[in-house]
Amino acid sequence: NPNQLSNTDYRQRQQTLIVQSNFEFDIDKHKFSGVVGTSQEWSVTRRFQASRLNLITESNPTLNLGSKEGMSNDGSASQWAIRSGFGRINYNFNDRYLLEMNTRVDLSSRFHKNNRTGVFPSFSAAWRLSEESFMEPAKKLFDNIKLRGSWGMLGNQYVGSTDYPYMSVINELDAILSLIGTNATSGYTQTTLANPNLTWEKIDMLDLGLDLTLLNNRLNVTFDWYNKNTNDILLQRNYPAQIGARPSEENLGSVNNRGWEIDVSWRDKIGKVQYGIAFNLSDVKNKITDLGDTSPDLSSYRIRRVGDPIDAFYGYIAEGLLTPEDFNFYDDYEEKYLSPKVPVIIGNDYQPGDIKYRDISGPTGVPDGRITPEYDRIVIGSAIPRYTYNVRGDVAWQGIDLSFSLQGVGKGDGYLEGTARHAFQDMAAYPQKIHMERYNLVSNPNPNASYPRLTYNTSFNQSNFSTFWLENAAYLRLKNVQLGYTFPAQMTRKVRIDKCRIYASGDNLLTFSNFFYAYDPESPISKGGYYPQVKTFVVGLNITFQ
């Protein structure tokens, strides 16, 4: 009470048009092929909503059965479009020298008409070294040797929070009193400064690779090195609050990702036993290369700064927990107190069992006997994984097949905060057995305990972020194991079955990690809100009838 009826009409119309032509022709040993085309995509969205209260009957509810008092209506609309032209040409000489050139031109409605056009070319080349005559003696060992390289550019048009980031947007305010009279009227204001200079975010990438096939196609090796730059990332300048509107974002930032990947596989047969093994290893280093003239973005424990990975962990280096030997004891007859002999953060009441920090530097560039956020916090880790790897294997013998997959990360850091890591954070954060592994001057005076001393209404051990709270996010996981049996064809065909296979498999069966108890290292940053990986067991039967 009161009853209410609300009607909403939402309509979206999206259309795509693609016109494309392929061509191919040969001139002796020279082979040419390519594609040329154009495309257009556009979308229009409209929404309308109306509601009324106090319907006189609910047997056949319609809006006009409700009261006009308190009725409301609302509507919105948006649209966007992109028009593109693209082309590709391939050149192949005697299956030895391979070239490819691509380009596309895009025009997006999300930018001002003066910055709407984006041109994105790419080039690639390969040399099949194994096809050269001077490599003939090596063909007993090498089946294929290919050197390749490529460079390309891509564009991202989704650079704003709206479909019109370059326009001055006017928003309605809550009802206010007009300057003349006392009747409430609607007010409007510009809440975001317009930026007609916004343009495409651009990604360019260089890749150099090598493909090897050896020993009668039994051994395959693929290696890639790449350098990827993302430029013109949107950032927000710092403007004085007196402007009265949120500053618009600008194309200011750049990020670099550089890494490599190697894939090695072996497949062979011994008698009636077929088997294969494959190994993949990759690494990537992430680094912010430009922030324009904006200031480094520092949250409570993560930083965005030129030269560091995106959202790197930023804090103090912890050196265990304070012990009684780190304090001087004073007794002035009226009060007994402890005075730290080691550097601490001024303003906190330190006692044995609190976190001990390393004095890294001071105003003069050398340790000054104090722990300060200006001089003693550094980048202490990153959640971006390093050395990602996986191993895949399979073996088959007389209808029996077994396969497995291992996957993991060799280096990475994580952080669990709030109820994911600590007890007594709120009514739902019940203590667990692991929370008892904390420093206690009487029962557990261990400077390497899992938790500092238990305190009430004191949080500086947690709020002063340090390596003490970082988790080791490296792990090895048995992702999948599958065992199957395929019945002999001469048996199944008697009952008009072409193939019959029964199998059993399991996913996420084992995980080896030093990550914090009960949490998934594949989600290294969490407050406990991510659904964990689950073990899955499947028994199945595949039948193909004739």
Salt bridges, closest charged atoms under 4 A:
ASP9 OD2 - ARG11 NE 3.01
ASP74 OD2 - ARG47 NH2 2.77
ASP106 OD1 - ARG104 NH2 2.93
GLU131 OE2 - ARG128 NH2 3.44
GLU132 OE1 - ARG96 NH1 3.57
GLU136 OE1 - LYS139 NZ 3.83
ASP163 OD1 - ARG110 NH2 3.41
ASP207 OD1 - ARG148 NH1 3.65
ASP211 OD1 - ARG148 NH2 2.86
ASP224 OD1 - ARG148 NH1 2.74
ASP232 OD2 - LYS202 NZ 3.55
GLU250 OE2 - ARG237 NE 2.70
ASP263 OD2 - ARG392 NH2 3.92
ASP268 OD2 - ARG218 NH1 3.50
ASP283 OD1 - ARG386 NE 2.52
ASP293 OD1 - ARG237 NH1 2.44
ASP308 OD2 - ARG305 NE 2.72
ASP311 OD1 - ARG304 NE 2.73
GLU319 OE2 - ARG358 NE 2.92
ASP326 OD1 - LYS356 NZ 3.57
ASP354 OD1 - ARG453 NE 2.83
ASP394 OD2 - ARG267 NH2 2.76
ASP401 OD2 - ARG501 NH2 2.74
GLU471 OE2 - ARG421 NE 2.74
ASP520 OD1 - ARG477 NH2 3.03
GLU522 OE2 - ARG477 NH1 2.46
GLU522 OE2 - LYS479 NZ 3.87
